[in-house]
Amino acid sequence: MSYEKMTGIVIKEVAVGDSDKILTVLTGEEGRIAVSVKNAKKIRSGTAAGTSFLSYNEFTLYKGKSMYILNHIGIIESFYKLREDLVALTYASYFAEILYYNILENEPCKEVLKLFLNTLHFLANTGKDKRLLKIIFEFRILCMLGYAPYFNDYNEYDRDYFFSYDKCGIAEHGGGSCVKISKGEIQAIRHITGADLNSIFSFNVSEEVLTSLSEISETYLCERTERSYKSLEILKNVGLL
């Protein structure tokens, strides 16, 4: 029996029977994978947390017939602070839900994993506005999925511009499914979609821009991925957006 080592973060956990679990893990090496954990509740207390939602681990696995089987787990980062903050946890759940439905199996996604980990770090350890983190994650993951916004109509002249959902980016003219957008909002989107992942979070915007961009980014995400997200609806229903 051959073993494989992978690093990844748990983006979903499902209880099976009284003691087993099936984890969905986002890995840099293989994209999204399913991992069966036998007797999860009986794993040594020092490593049991590694099978929990948002735990970032080194996994030692072997390939079963339909999924990987866990042999050993070593915790790298538990993101425990997120589990102590219900608002932050709901945002993290939304980001994880996006990944669960849009990242394919058996396709390397190291940049996606890095984006998610960096976003969780800022969510857990800084005072960065959670709505801005949401906007950054939504736009950047769309770029990674092949839906980068189109900017060719933008030339910085003093005129009105629109974010067109039909044209997938900045448009000179209204019409169809679109919303008016300011130069400040356009500059924020260009930074989010073009900056290195190590500097993508190094800016702030006004409350007005936050409100407008949050609506644009989530609408664009839902339209491009052709689905709704339960965690996003929770954020809206409890007034966190």
N, C-alpha and C positions, 0 to 999 in steps of 0.2 A: 504494500500500500504506500503510495507516494503522497507527501504532504506539500501544501503550498502555503506560503506566508504572504499576507496582504495587510495593508493598513486601510482602515475605513471607519466610517461613522454610522451608527445605527439610526436609520431614518423612519423605521417602523418596527414595532414588536407585536406579535400576536401570540396569545397563550393557546397551547394545544393540549387538551386533556388537563390533568391535575398538575403536571410538573414540567412539561416540555414547552418550548417556544420555537417560533419561526421568526427570524429576524430578516428585515430588508436592510442591507448594508450598502452604502455608497463607497466604492473603492476607487482609487486612482488607477489601479491596474486593469480592472475588469468592469468598470462602471457599476451598475446596480446588480447585486447578487442576492440570492436567497440563502440563508444559513439555518440549518436545523440545529437546535440546542437541546440535547437530551438531558433530562433531570435538571433543568435550569435552576430550580429552587434549592437543589442540593449542592450546587457548585460552591466551592469554598467562598466564604463571605468576602474575602479580599478581592475576588474576581467577579462575583455575582453582579456587581454594578455595571460590569462591562457589557452585559446583555440588555441594558436599559436604553431607552430612547435617548439619543444624542451622545451616547458614550463613544469616544474616538479611541480605537484600539488597534493593536497588532493582533491579527487573527492567524492561528495555525489551523488549516482546514484540509479536509480531503474530499474528493468529489464523489458524491453519491449518484444514484440513478437520475434524480430529478433536481437535486440541489446540493450545495456544499454541506458538510457535517463538521461541526465544531470539535476540534481536538484540544485547543488551548487558547486562552485569551489573555492579553496583557494590556492593561489600561494605560493610555497615553494622556488623555484628558477627559474628565467626566462631565464637564460643563455643569457642575452641581449648582452653581449660582442661578442658572436659568430655571432650575426646578423649584427654587425658592421665591421666584418672582412670576406670578401668574400672567402678567401682561407680557413680559419678555418671553415666557414659555409659549404663549399663543402666537406671537410673531415667529418664533423659531419653528413652531409646528406648521405654520403657513409656508415658510421657506422649504421645509422638509417635504411637505405635500406637493409642492411644485416639482421637486426633484423626483419624487416617487412616480409621478405620472408622466414625466417627460424625459428622463434619462434612461437610455436603453441598456439592456444586459449585454455583457461581453464586448463593450466598447470602452477603451480607456478614456478617462475624463479627469485627468489630474488638475486641469485649470478649474473645472467645476467644483471639485473637492476643495481646492484652495479658496475659491470664492466663498463657499459655504462656511468653512472653518474661520476665515477672516471675519465674515459677517457675524458669526456666533461670538467671536472674541469681542467685537465692539458692542454687541448686544449685552454681553454678560459683564464686561469689565470697564465700560466707559459710560459717560453721560450723553453720548451721541443720540440725537433725536431718533426714536425708533421708526418714525415715519420716513425719515431720510434714508435709513438703512433699508427699509422696504423698497423705496424707489430705486436705490442703487442695485439691490439684488434683482428686482424685476427686470430693469433694463439690461443689466449685464448678462443675466442668464438667457434673455432673449437673444442677445448677440451670439452667445455660445451655442444656441439652438439653431442659428442660421437666420434670425429675424432682426438683424441690426437695422435701426432706423435709417432712412434715406435722407441725406442732407444736400443733395445736389441743387435743390431750388433755393437754398439759403445763400445770400451774397452780402449780408450785413448792411444792406441799404436801409434807409429810414422808411419803412413801409410795414404793413401788416403781414404776418405769417400765420400759418395754421398747421396744427398737427393732424395729418390726414390718416385715418385708420385704413382707408381704402388704398392709398398710395404707400402706406407703411413708412411715413416720415414727414418731413417738413414740406409744405406746399405753399406756393405763392398765392393761390386763390382758394376761397372757400368752396363749399359744395360737397355733396355726399356726406359721408360720415367723418366729421372733422371738428376741431375746436381751436379757437384762436389761442396763439401762444406768444409769449413775450421773448425778447432777446435774451433776458436773463435765464429763462427756462430752457431756451435752445442751447445756451452755453453750458448749463448744468448737464443736459443730456449728452452733449458732445464730450464733456469730461468723463462722465460715467461710462460711456461706450468706448472711449479711446484711451483712457489712462491705464498705466500699469496697475496690476492688482495690489501692489504694495503701497500705492498712493491714491487709490480710487476713493478712499474715505476722507481725504484731506481737504474738505471744503464744507461750508455751511450755506444755507439759503434762508431767505425771509419766510415768514409764516405764510404769506400770500403764495409764494412759489411752491412751498411744501404742499399746500392744499391743492393747487392746480396740478402739479406734477404727479401727485399721488393718484389722482383720478385718471390722468393720462396713462401712466405706466401700468396700472392694474387693468384698465380697459384694453390696452394694447396687448397685454399678456393673455388675457382671457380670450380675445378674438384670435390671436395667432395660434394659441394652443388648443383652441376650440373646446374649452371646458370651463366650468366654474369650480371654485375651491371652497370647501366647507370652512376652513380656518379663516379665510378672508371674510366670509359672511359673519363669522363670530366676531371678528374684529370690528366690523361695521355695526353689528347689532348691539354691542355693548359700548359703543361710542369711543372706540380706541383709534379711529381714523377721522 
